[in-house]
Amino acid sequence: MYGEIKKFRPDLGVGVIRAEDGRAYRFEGSDIRNRLEDLEGQEVHFQLGELKARDIIVLAGSPWSAFGSIGI
């Protein structure tokens, strides 16, 4: 599913994604695969798990920055 990070609280490690279906889903910072400093306003792809966003990939920059942490 695709969406946009509307709010992220780095001090608490939690945020909210507004999804393409119009719903808002909470997430934990630890579920972001490729972390950027400024997350608010970033477009993301994510999976749903127990009504929370998980396996979040920020769709900014090049594919290498999105998947740079995956070993080949």
mmCIF file of the N, C-alpha and C atoms, coordinates in Angstrom:
data_MODEL
# 
_entry.id   MODEL 
# 
loop_
_atom_site.group_PDB 
_atom_site.id 
_atom_site.type_symbol 
_atom_site.label_atom_id 
_atom_site.label_alt_id 
_atom_site.label_comp_id 
_atom_site.label_asym_id 
_atom_site.label_entity_id 
_atom_site.label_seq_id 
_atom_site.pdbx_PDB_ins_code 
_atom_site.Cartn_x 
_atom_site.Cartn_y 
_atom_site.Cartn_z 
_atom_site.occupancy 
_atom_site.B_iso_or_equiv 
_atom_site.pdbx_formal_charge 
_atom_site.auth_seq_id 
_atom_site.auth_comp_id 
_atom_site.auth_asym_id 
_atom_site.auth_atom_id 
_atom_site.pdbx_PDB_model_num 
ATOM 1   N N  . MET A 1 1  ? 0.853  -1.161 0.000  1.00 0.00 ? 1  MET A N  1 
ATOM 2   C CA . MET A 1 1  ? 0.000  0.000  0.000  1.00 0.00 ? 1  MET A CA 1 
ATOM 3   C C  . MET A 1 1  ? 0.906  1.234  0.000  1.00 0.00 ? 1  MET A C  1 
ATOM 4   N N  . TYR A 1 2  ? 0.417  2.322  -0.593 1.00 0.00 ? 2  TYR A N  1 
ATOM 5   C CA . TYR A 1 2  ? 1.170  3.571  -0.662 1.00 0.00 ? 2  TYR A CA 1 
ATOM 6   C C  . TYR A 1 2  ? 0.531  4.626  0.222  1.00 0.00 ? 2  TYR A C  1 
ATOM 7   N N  . GLY A 1 3  ? 1.344  5.572  0.671  1.00 0.00 ? 3  GLY A N  1 
ATOM 8   C CA . GLY A 1 3  ? 0.834  6.645  1.498  1.00 0.00 ? 3  GLY A CA 1 
ATOM 9   C C  . GLY A 1 3  ? 1.883  7.719  1.711  1.00 0.00 ? 3  GLY A C  1 
ATOM 10  N N  . GLU A 1 4  ? 1.585  8.633  2.638  1.00 0.00 ? 4  GLU A N  1 
ATOM 11  C CA . GLU A 1 4  ? 2.483  9.733  2.968  1.00 0.00 ? 4  GLU A CA 1 
ATOM 12  C C  . GLU A 1 4  ? 2.580  9.861  4.482  1.00 0.00 ? 4  GLU A C  1 
ATOM 13  N N  . ILE A 1 5  ? 3.795  10.058 4.967  1.00 0.00 ? 5  ILE A N  1 
ATOM 14  C CA . ILE A 1 5  ? 3.988  10.255 6.406  1.00 0.00 ? 5  ILE A CA 1 
ATOM 15  C C  . ILE A 1 5  ? 3.493  11.655 6.753  1.00 0.00 ? 5  ILE A C  1 
ATOM 16  N N  . LYS A 1 6  ? 2.462  11.716 7.574  1.00 0.00 ? 6  LYS A N  1 
ATOM 17  C CA . LYS A 1 6  ? 1.870  12.994 7.962  1.00 0.00 ? 6  LYS A CA 1 
ATOM 18  C C  . LYS A 1 6  ? 2.480  13.530 9.246  1.00 0.00 ? 6  LYS A C  1 
ATOM 19  N N  . LYS A 1 7  ? 2.883  12.643 10.132 1.00 0.00 ? 7  LYS A N  1 
ATOM 20  C CA . LYS A 1 7  ? 3.423  13.064 11.421 1.00 0.00 ? 7  LYS A CA 1 
ATOM 21  C C  . LYS A 1 7  ? 4.420  12.023 11.887 1.00 0.00 ? 7  LYS A C  1 
ATOM 22  N N  . PHE A 1 8  ? 5.536  12.490 12.439 1.00 0.00 ? 8  PHE A N  1 
ATOM 23  C CA . PHE A 1 8  ? 6.485  11.579 13.066 1.00 0.00 ? 8  PHE A CA 1 
ATOM 24  C C  . PHE A 1 8  ? 7.102  12.267 14.265 1.00 0.00 ? 8  PHE A C  1 
ATOM 25  N N  . ARG A 1 9  ? 7.082  11.587 15.403 1.00 0.00 ? 9  ARG A N  1 
ATOM 26  C CA . ARG A 1 9  ? 7.659  12.104 16.646 1.00 0.00 ? 9  ARG A CA 1 
ATOM 27  C C  . ARG A 1 9  ? 8.927  11.311 16.950 1.00 0.00 ? 9  ARG A C  1 
ATOM 28  N N  . PRO A 1 10 ? 10.098 11.849 16.576 1.00 0.00 ? 10 PRO A N  1 
ATOM 29  C CA . PRO A 1 10 ? 11.337 11.113 16.824 1.00 0.00 ? 10 PRO A CA 1 
ATOM 30  C C  . PRO A 1 10 ? 11.600 10.870 18.301 1.00 0.00 ? 10 PRO A C  1 
ATOM 31  N N  . ASP A 1 11 ? 11.128 11.770 19.161 1.00 0.00 ? 11 ASP A N  1 
ATOM 32  C CA . ASP A 1 11 ? 11.345 11.589 20.596 1.00 0.00 ? 11 ASP A CA 1 
ATOM 33  C C  . ASP A 1 11 ? 10.573 10.382 21.137 1.00 0.00 ? 11 ASP A C  1 
ATOM 34  N N  . LEU A 1 12 ? 9.438  10.057 20.507 1.00 0.00 ? 12 LEU A N  1 
ATOM 35  C CA . LEU A 1 12 ? 8.639  8.897  20.915 1.00 0.00 ? 12 LEU A CA 1 
ATOM 36  C C  . LEU A 1 12 ? 8.831  7.702  19.984 1.00 0.00 ? 12 LEU A C  1 
ATOM 37  N N  . GLY A 1 13 ? 9.355  7.964  18.779 1.00 0.00 ? 13 GLY A N  1 
ATOM 38  C CA . GLY A 1 13 ? 9.574  6.890  17.808 1.00 0.00 ? 13 GLY A CA 1 
ATOM 39  C C  . GLY A 1 13 ? 8.298  6.377  17.164 1.00 0.00 ? 13 GLY A C  1 
ATOM 40  N N  . VAL A 1 14 ? 7.270  7.231  17.064 1.00 0.00 ? 14 VAL A N  1 
ATOM 41  C CA . VAL A 1 14 ? 5.998  6.832  16.456 1.00 0.00 ? 14 VAL A CA 1 
ATOM 42  C C  . VAL A 1 14 ? 5.527  7.898  15.471 1.00 0.00 ? 14 VAL A C  1 
ATOM 43  N N  . GLY A 1 15 ? 4.657  7.484  14.542 1.00 0.00 ? 15 GLY A N  1 
ATOM 44  C CA . GLY A 1 15 ? 4.131  8.422  13.567 1.00 0.00 ? 15 GLY A CA 1 
ATOM 45  C C  . GLY A 1 15 ? 2.836  7.938  12.955 1.00 0.00 ? 15 GLY A C  1 
ATOM 46  N N  . VAL A 1 16 ? 2.359  8.714  11.966 1.00 0.00 ? 16 VAL A N  1 
ATOM 47  C CA . VAL A 1 16 ? 1.094  8.416  11.287 1.00 0.00 ? 16 VAL A CA 1 
ATOM 48  C C  . VAL A 1 16 ? 1.306  8.527  9.788  1.00 0.00 ? 16 VAL A C  1 
ATOM 49  N N  . ILE A 1 17 ? 0.799  7.533  9.062  1.00 0.00 ? 17 ILE A N  1 
ATOM 50  C CA . ILE A 1 17 ? 0.810  7.544  7.604  1.00 0.00 ? 17 ILE A CA 1 
ATOM 51  C C  . ILE A 1 17 ? -0.623 7.682  7.121  1.00 0.00 ? 17 ILE A C  1 
ATOM 52  N N  . ARG A 1 18 ? -0.849 8.615  6.183  1.00 0.00 ? 18 ARG A N  1 
ATOM 53  C CA . ARG A 1 18 ? -2.151 8.734  5.515  1.00 0.00 ? 18 ARG A CA 1 
ATOM 54  C C  . ARG A 1 18 ? -2.030 7.913  4.240  1.00 0.00 ? 18 ARG A C  1 
ATOM 55  N N  . ALA A 1 19 ? -2.806 6.826  4.138  1.00 0.00 ? 19 ALA A N  1 
ATOM 56  C CA . ALA A 1 19 ? -2.705 5.884  3.032  1.00 0.00 ? 19 ALA A CA 1 
ATOM 57  C C  . ALA A 1 19 ? -3.554 6.311  1.847  1.00 0.00 ? 19 ALA A C  1 
ATOM 58  N N  . GLU A 1 20 ? -3.310 5.652  0.713  1.00 0.00 ? 20 GLU A N  1 
ATOM 59  C CA . GLU A 1 20 ? -4.041 5.954  -0.518 1.00 0.00 ? 20 GLU A CA 1 
ATOM 60  C C  . GLU A 1 20 ? -5.531 5.652  -0.385 1.00 0.00 ? 20 GLU A C  1 
ATOM 61  N N  . ASP A 1 21 ? -5.918 4.830  0.585  1.00 0.00 ? 21 ASP A N  1 
ATOM 62  C CA . ASP A 1 21 ? -7.335 4.534  0.809  1.00 0.00 ? 21 ASP A CA 1 
ATOM 63  C C  . ASP A 1 21 ? -8.008 5.583  1.696  1.00 0.00 ? 21 ASP A C  1 
ATOM 64  N N  . GLY A 1 22 ? -7.235 6.633  2.107  1.00 0.00 ? 22 GLY A N  1 
ATOM 65  C CA . GLY A 1 22 ? -7.784 7.704  2.916  1.00 0.00 ? 22 GLY A CA 1 
ATOM 66  C C  . GLY A 1 22 ? -7.708 7.470  4.415  1.00 0.00 ? 22 GLY A C  1 
ATOM 67  N N  . ARG A 1 23 ? -7.310 6.274  4.821  1.00 0.00 ? 23 ARG A N  1 
ATOM 68  C CA . ARG A 1 23 ? -7.219 5.965  6.247  1.00 0.00 ? 23 ARG A CA 1 
ATOM 69  C C  . ARG A 1 23 ? -5.859 6.347  6.794  1.00 0.00 ? 23 ARG A C  1 
ATOM 70  N N  . ALA A 1 24 ? -5.794 6.547  8.094  1.00 0.00 ? 24 ALA A N  1 
ATOM 71  C CA . ALA A 1 24 ? -4.541 6.855  8.781  1.00 0.00 ? 24 ALA A CA 1 
ATOM 72  C C  . ALA A 1 24 ? -4.098 5.618  9.554  1.00 0.00 ? 24 ALA A C  1 
ATOM 73  N N  . TYR A 1 25 ? -2.811 5.306  9.443  1.00 0.00 ? 25 TYR A N  1 
ATOM 74  C CA . TYR A 1 25 ? -2.247 4.147  10.126 1.00 0.00 ? 25 TYR A CA 1 
ATOM 75  C C  . TYR A 1 25 ? -1.059 4.589  10.958 1.00 0.00 ? 25 TYR A C  1 
ATOM 76  N N  . ARG A 1 26 ? -0.998 4.115  12.181 1.00 0.00 ? 26 ARG A N  1 
ATOM 77  C CA . ARG A 1 26 ? 0.132  4.403  13.053 1.00 0.00 ? 26 ARG A CA 1 
ATOM 78  C C  . ARG A 1 26 ? 1.291  3.488  12.688 1.00 0.00 ? 26 ARG A C  1 
ATOM 79  N N  . PHE A 1 27 ? 2.502  3.940  13.010 1.00 0.00 ? 27 PHE A N  1 
ATOM 80  C CA . PHE A 1 27 ? 3.674  3.102  12.795 1.00 0.00 ? 27 PHE A CA 1 
ATOM 81  C C  . PHE A 1 27 ? 4.741  3.437  13.825 1.00 0.00 ? 27 PHE A C  1 
ATOM 82  N N  . GLU A 1 28 ? 5.676  2.536  13.968 1.00 0.00 ? 28 GLU A N  1 
ATOM 83  C CA . GLU A 1 28 ? 6.830  2.742  14.836 1.00 0.00 ? 28 GLU A CA 1 
ATOM 84  C C  . GLU A 1 28 ? 8.047  2.988  13.964 1.00 0.00 ? 28 GLU A C  1 
ATOM 85  N N  . GLY A 1 29 ? 8.920  3.871  14.406 1.00 0.00 ? 29 GLY A N  1 
ATOM 86  C CA . GLY A 1 29 ? 10.107 4.209  13.648 1.00 0.00 ? 29 GLY A CA 1 
ATOM 87  C C  . GLY A 1 29 ? 10.964 3.007  13.302 1.00 0.00 ? 29 GLY A C  1 
ATOM 88  N N  . SER A 1 30 ? 10.932 1.983  14.135 1.00 0.00 ? 30 SER A N  1 
ATOM 89  C CA . SER A 1 30 ? 11.730 0.779  13.891 1.00 0.00 ? 30 SER A CA 1 
ATOM 90  C C  . SER A 1 30 ? 11.221 -0.014 12.683 1.00 0.00 ? 30 SER A C  1 
ATOM 91  N N  . ASP A 1 31 ? 10.020 0.298  12.188 1.00 0.00 ? 31 ASP A N  1 
ATOM 92  C CA . ASP A 1 31 ? 9.462  -0.392 11.021 1.00 0.00 ? 31 ASP A CA 1 
ATOM 93  C C  . ASP A 1 31 ? 9.877  0.251  9.703  1.00 0.00 ? 31 ASP A C  1 
ATOM 94  N N  . ILE A 1 32 ? 10.661 1.334  9.759  1.00 0.00 ? 32 ILE A N  1 
ATOM 95  C CA . ILE A 1 32 ? 11.127 1.985  8.538  1.00 0.00 ? 32 ILE A CA 1 
ATOM 96  C C  . ILE A 1 32 ? 12.421 1.311  8.099  1.00 0.00 ? 32 ILE A C  1 
ATOM 97  N N  . ARG A 1 33 ? 12.439 0.813  6.867  1.00 0.00 ? 33 ARG A N  1 
ATOM 98  C CA . ARG A 1 33 ? 13.601 0.085  6.344  1.00 0.00 ? 33 ARG A CA 1 
ATOM 99  C C  . ARG A 1 33 ? 14.764 0.995  5.974  1.00 0.00 ? 33 ARG A C  1 
ATOM 100 N N  . ASN A 1 34 ? 14.485 2.169  5.436  1.00 0.00 ? 34 ASN A N  1 
ATOM 101 C CA . ASN A 1 34 ? 15.527 3.095  4.990  1.00 0.00 ? 34 ASN A CA 1 
ATOM 102 C C  . ASN A 1 34 ? 15.259 4.475  5.582  1.00 0.00 ? 34 ASN A C  1 
ATOM 103 N N  . ARG A 1 35 ? 15.837 4.735  6.686  1.00 0.00 ? 35 ARG A N  1 
ATOM 104 C CA . ARG A 1 35 ? 15.547 5.921  7.483  1.00 0.00 ? 35 ARG A CA 1 
ATOM 105 C C  . ARG A 1 35 ? 16.119 7.198  6.873  1.00 0.00 ? 35 ARG A C  1 
ATOM 106 N N  . LEU A 1 36 ? 15.323 8.252  6.845  1.00 0.00 ? 36 LEU A N  1 
ATOM 107 C CA . LEU A 1 36 ? 15.766 9.589  6.467  1.00 0.00 ? 36 LEU A CA 1 
ATOM 108 C C  . LEU A 1 36 ? 15.593 10.491 7.680  1.00 0.00 ? 36 LEU A C  1 
ATOM 109 N N  . GLU A 1 37 ? 16.284 11.632 7.682  1.00 0.00 ? 37 GLU A N  1 
ATOM 110 C CA . GLU A 1 37 ? 16.172 12.531 8.823  1.00 0.00 ? 37 GLU A CA 1 
ATOM 111 C C  . GLU A 1 37 ? 14.810 13.198 8.907  1.00 0.00 ? 37 GLU A C  1 
ATOM 112 N N  . ASP A 1 38 ? 14.324 13.738 7.784  1.00 0.00 ? 38 ASP A N  1 
ATOM 113 C CA . ASP A 1 38 ? 13.042 14.445 7.788  1.00 0.00 ? 38 ASP A CA 1 
ATOM 114 C C  . ASP A 1 38 ? 11.993 13.543 7.146  1.00 0.00 ? 38 ASP A C  1 
ATOM 115 N N  . LEU A 1 39 ? 11.197 12.874 7.955  1.00 0.00 ? 39 LEU A N  1 
ATOM 116 C CA . LEU A 1 39 ? 10.237 11.891 7.442  1.00 0.00 ? 39 LEU A CA 1 
ATOM 117 C C  . LEU A 1 39 ? 8.891  12.508 7.058  1.00 0.00 ? 39 LEU A C  1 
ATOM 118 N N  . GLU A 1 40 ? 8.490  13.573 7.709  1.00 0.00 ? 40 GLU A N  1 
ATOM 119 C CA . GLU A 1 40 ? 7.170  14.146 7.431  1.00 0.00 ? 40 GLU A CA 1 
ATOM 120 C C  . GLU A 1 40 ? 7.087  14.619 5.988  1.00 0.00 ? 40 GLU A C  1 
ATOM 121 N N  . GLY A 1 41 ? 6.014  14.221 5.298  1.00 0.00 ? 41 GLY A N  1 
ATOM 122 C CA . GLY A 1 41 ? 5.794  14.591 3.912  1.00 0.00 ? 41 GLY A CA 1 
ATOM 123 C C  . GLY A 1 41 ? 6.373  13.601 2.912  1.00 0.00 ? 41 GLY A C  1 
ATOM 124 N N  . GLN A 1 42 ? 7.107  12.599 3.383  1.00 0.00 ? 42 GLN A N  1 
ATOM 125 C CA . GLN A 1 42 ? 7.713  11.615 2.484  1.00 0.00 ? 42 GLN A CA 1 
ATOM 126 C C  . GLN A 1 42 ? 6.680  10.582 2.042  1.00 0.00 ? 42 GLN A C  1 
ATOM 127 N N  . GLU A 1 43 ? 6.731  10.209 0.758  1.00 0.00 ? 43 GLU A N  1 
ATOM 128 C CA . GLU A 1 43 ? 5.877  9.148  0.247  1.00 0.00 ? 43 GLU A CA 1 
ATOM 129 C C  . GLU A 1 43 ? 6.511  7.814  0.617  1.00 0.00 ? 43 GLU A C  1 
ATOM 130 N N  . VAL A 1 44 ? 5.654  6.852  0.947  1.00 0.00 ? 44 VAL A N  1 
ATOM 131 C CA . VAL A 1 44 ? 6.137  5.548  1.403  1.00 0.00 ? 44 VAL A CA 1 
ATOM 132 C C  . VAL A 1 44 ? 5.313  4.406  0.807  1.00 0.00 ? 44 VAL A C  1 
ATOM 133 N N  . HIS A 1 45 ? 5.905  3.238  0.817  1.00 0.00 ? 45 HIS A N  1 
ATOM 134 C CA . HIS A 1 45 ? 5.205  1.989  0.523  1.00 0.00 ? 45 HIS A CA 1 
ATOM 135 C C  . HIS A 1 45 ? 5.290  1.173  1.797  1.00 0.00 ? 45 HIS A C  1 
ATOM 136 N N  . PHE A 1 46 ? 4.189  0.510  2.172  1.00 0.00 ? 46 PHE A N  1 
ATOM 137 C CA . PHE A 1 46 ? 4.182  -0.252 3.420  1.00 0.00 ? 46 PHE A CA 1 
ATOM 138 C C  . PHE A 1 46 ? 3.213  -1.417 3.348  1.00 0.00 ? 46 PHE A C  1 
ATOM 139 N N  . GLN A 1 47 ? 3.338  -2.296 4.312  1.00 0.00 ? 47 GLN A N  1 
ATOM 140 C CA . GLN A 1 47 ? 2.432  -3.425 4.488  1.00 0.00 ? 47 GLN A CA 1 
ATOM 141 C C  . GLN A 1 47 ? 1.589  -3.160 5.735  1.00 0.00 ? 47 GLN A C  1 
ATOM 142 N N  . LEU A 1 48 ? 0.429  -3.766 5.783  1.00 0.00 ? 48 LEU A N  1 
ATOM 143 C CA . LEU A 1 48 ? -0.408 -3.650 6.973  1.00 0.00 ? 48 LEU A CA 1 
ATOM 144 C C  . LEU A 1 48 ? -0.257 -4.899 7.831  1.00 0.00 ? 48 LEU A C  1 
ATOM 145 N N  . GLY A 1 49 ? -0.171 -4.687 9.120  1.00 0.00 ? 49 GLY A N  1 
ATOM 146 C CA . GLY A 1 49 ? -0.111 -5.779 10.077 1.00 0.00 ? 49 GLY A CA 1 
ATOM 147 C C  . GLY A 1 49 ? -0.797 -5.363 11.353 1.00 0.00 ? 49 GLY A C  1 
ATOM 148 N N  . GLU A 1 50 ? -1.880 -6.017 11.691 1.00 0.00 ? 50 GLU A N  1 
ATOM 149 C CA . GLU A 1 50 ? -2.644 -5.710 12.902 1.00 0.00 ? 50 GLU A CA 1 
ATOM 150 C C  . GLU A 1 50 ? -3.023 -4.229 12.980 1.00 0.00 ? 50 GLU A C  1 
ATOM 151 N N  . LEU A 1 51 ? -3.513 -3.683 11.860 1.00 0.00 ? 51 LEU A N  1 
ATOM 152 C CA . LEU A 1 51 ? -3.977 -2.299 11.739 1.00 0.00 ? 51 LEU A CA 1 
ATOM 153 C C  . LEU A 1 51 ? -2.875 -1.269 11.939 1.00 0.00 ? 51 LEU A C  1 
ATOM 154 N N  . LYS A 1 52 ? -1.611 -1.688 11.814 1.00 0.00 ? 52 LYS A N  1 
ATOM 155 C CA . LYS A 1 52 ? -0.476 -0.778 11.878 1.00 0.00 ? 52 LYS A CA 1 
ATOM 156 C C  . LYS A 1 52 ? 0.352  -0.941 10.619 1.00 0.00 ? 52 LYS A C  1 
ATOM 157 N N  . ALA A 1 53 ? 1.013  0.134  10.208 1.00 0.00 ? 53 ALA A N  1 
ATOM 158 C CA . ALA A 1 53 ? 1.919  0.062  9.064  1.00 0.00 ? 53 ALA A CA 1 
ATOM 159 C C  . ALA A 1 53 ? 3.211  -0.610 9.511  1.00 0.00 ? 53 ALA A C  1 
ATOM 160 N N  . ARG A 1 54 ? 3.753  -1.465 8.649  1.00 0.00 ? 54 ARG A N  1 
ATOM 161 C CA . ARG A 1 54 ? 5.030  -2.128 8.943  1.00 0.00 ? 54 ARG A CA 1 
ATOM 162 C C  . ARG A 1 54 ? 5.781  -2.316 7.629  1.00 0.00 ? 54 ARG A C  1 
ATOM 163 N N  . ASP A 1 55 ? 7.042  -2.697 7.718  1.00 0.00 ? 55 ASP A N  1 
ATOM 164 C CA . ASP A 1 55 ? 7.889  -2.868 6.526  1.00 0.00 ? 55 ASP A CA 1 
ATOM 165 C C  . ASP A 1 55 ? 7.786  -1.643 5.623  1.00 0.00 ? 55 ASP A C  1 
ATOM 166 N N  . ILE A 1 56 ? 8.050  -0.477 6.175  1.00 0.00 ? 56 ILE A N  1 
ATOM 167 C CA . ILE A 1 56 ? 7.889  0.805  5.482  1.00 0.00 ? 56 ILE A CA 1 
ATOM 168 C C  . ILE A 1 56 ? 9.149  1.135  4.692  1.00 0.00 ? 56 ILE A C  1 
ATOM 169 N N  . ILE A 1 57 ? 8.967  1.493  3.421  1.00 0.00 ? 57 ILE A N  1 
ATOM 170 C CA . ILE A 1 57 ? 10.066 1.928  2.569  1.00 0.00 ? 57 ILE A CA 1 
ATOM 171 C C  . ILE A 1 57 ? 9.777  3.348  2.109  1.00 0.00 ? 57 ILE A C  1 
ATOM 172 N N  . VAL A 1 58 ? 10.687 4.266  2.441  1.00 0.00 ? 58 VAL A N  1 
ATOM 173 C CA . VAL A 1 58 ? 10.556 5.660  2.005  1.00 0.00 ? 58 VAL A CA 1 
ATOM 174 C C  . VAL A 1 58 ? 10.929 5.718  0.532  1.00 0.00 ? 58 VAL A C  1 
ATOM 175 N N  . LEU A 1 59 ? 10.064 6.313  -0.285 1.00 0.00 ? 59 LEU A N  1 
ATOM 176 C CA . LEU A 1 59 ? 10.250 6.350  -1.732 1.00 0.00 ? 59 LEU A CA 1 
ATOM 177 C C  . LEU A 1 59 ? 10.939 7.634  -2.186 1.00 0.00 ? 59 LEU A C  1 
ATOM 178 N N  . ALA A 1 60 ? 11.983 8.033  -1.499 1.00 0.00 ? 60 ALA A N  1 
ATOM 179 C CA . ALA A 1 60 ? 12.740 9.235  -1.851 1.00 0.00 ? 60 ALA A CA 1 
ATOM 180 C C  . ALA A 1 60 ? 14.140 8.841  -2.281 1.00 0.00 ? 60 ALA A C  1 
ATOM 181 N N  . GLY A 1 61 ? 14.707 9.599  -3.209 1.00 0.00 ? 61 GLY A N  1 
ATOM 182 C CA . GLY A 1 61 ? 16.067 9.325  -3.644 1.00 0.00 ? 61 GLY A CA 1 
ATOM 183 C C  . GLY A 1 61 ? 16.121 8.210  -4.666 1.00 0.00 ? 61 GLY A C  1 
ATOM 184 N N  . SER A 1 62 ? 17.288 7.646  -4.818 1.00 0.00 ? 62 SER A N  1 
ATOM 185 C CA . SER A 1 62 ? 17.498 6.592  -5.806 1.00 0.00 ? 62 SER A CA 1 
ATOM 186 C C  . SER A 1 62 ? 17.118 5.237  -5.231 1.00 0.00 ? 62 SER A C  1 
ATOM 187 N N  . PRO A 1 63 ? 16.937 4.219  -6.070 1.00 0.00 ? 63 PRO A N  1 
ATOM 188 C CA . PRO A 1 63 ? 16.669 2.872  -5.559 1.00 0.00 ? 63 PRO A CA 1 
ATOM 189 C C  . PRO A 1 63 ? 17.790 2.372  -4.659 1.00 0.00 ? 63 PRO A C  1 
ATOM 190 N N  . TRP A 1 64 ? 19.024 2.830  -4.895 1.00 0.00 ? 64 TRP A N  1 
ATOM 191 C CA . TRP A 1 64 ? 20.150 2.383  -4.055 1.00 0.00 ? 64 TRP A CA 1 
ATOM 192 C C  . TRP A 1 64 ? 20.013 2.914  -2.645 1.00 0.00 ? 64 TRP A C  1 
ATOM 193 N N  . SER A 1 65 ? 19.471 4.122  -2.483 1.00 0.00 ? 65 SER A N  1 
ATOM 194 C CA . SER A 1 65 ? 19.291 4.645  -1.135 1.00 0.00 ? 65 SER A CA 1 
ATOM 195 C C  . SER A 1 65 ? 18.132 3.936  -0.437 1.00 0.00 ? 65 SER A C  1 
ATOM 196 N N  . ALA A 1 66 ? 17.129 3.510  -1.206 1.00 0.00 ? 66 ALA A N  1 
ATOM 197 C CA . ALA A 1 66 ? 15.990 2.806  -0.621 1.00 0.00 ? 66 ALA A CA 1 
ATOM 198 C C  . ALA A 1 66 ? 16.367 1.394  -0.189 1.00 0.00 ? 66 ALA A C  1 
ATOM 199 N N  . PHE A 1 67 ? 17.221 0.735  -0.976 1.00 0.00 ? 67 PHE A N  1 
ATOM 200 C CA . PHE A 1 67 ? 17.556 -0.658 -0.695 1.00 0.00 ? 67 PHE A CA 1 
ATOM 201 C C  . PHE A 1 67 ? 19.027 -0.855 -0.361 1.00 0.00 ? 67 PHE A C  1 
ATOM 202 N N  . GLY A 1 68 ? 19.713 0.208  -0.021 1.00 0.00 ? 68 GLY A N  1 
ATOM 203 C CA . GLY A 1 68 ? 21.153 0.141  0.242  1.00 0.00 ? 68 GLY A CA 1 
ATOM 204 C C  . GLY A 1 68 ? 21.535 -0.754 1.394  1.00 0.00 ? 68 GLY A C  1 
ATOM 205 N N  . SER A 1 69 ? 20.630 -0.991 2.348  1.00 0.00 ? 69 SER A N  1 
ATOM 206 C CA . SER A 1 69 ? 20.969 -1.824 3.484  1.00 0.00 ? 69 SER A CA 1 
ATOM 207 C C  . SER A 1 69 ? 20.776 -3.304 3.233  1.00 0.00 ? 69 SER A C  1 
ATOM 208 N N  . ILE A 1 70 ? 20.278 -3.670 2.066  1.00 0.00 ? 70 ILE A N  1 
ATOM 209 C CA . ILE A 1 70 ? 20.049 -5.080 1.754  1.00 0.00 ? 70 ILE A CA 1 
ATOM 210 C C  . ILE A 1 70 ? 21.330 -5.652 1.176  1.00 0.00 ? 70 ILE A C  1 
ATOM 211 N N  . GLY A 1 71 ? 21.832 -6.720 1.771  1.00 0.00 ? 71 GLY A N  1 
ATOM 212 C CA . GLY A 1 71 ? 23.061 -7.350 1.303  1.00 0.00 ? 71 GLY A CA 1 
ATOM 213 C C  . GLY A 1 71 ? 22.840 -8.110 0.014  1.00 0.00 ? 71 GLY A C  1 
ATOM 214 N N  . ILE A 1 72 ? 23.818 -8.027 -0.872 1.00 0.00 ? 72 ILE A N  1 
ATOM 215 C CA . ILE A 1 72 ? 23.726 -8.737 -2.154 1.00 0.00 ? 72 ILE A CA 1 
ATOM 216 C C  . ILE A 1 72 ? 24.713 -9.860 -2.151 1.00 0.00 ? 72 ILE A C  1 
# 
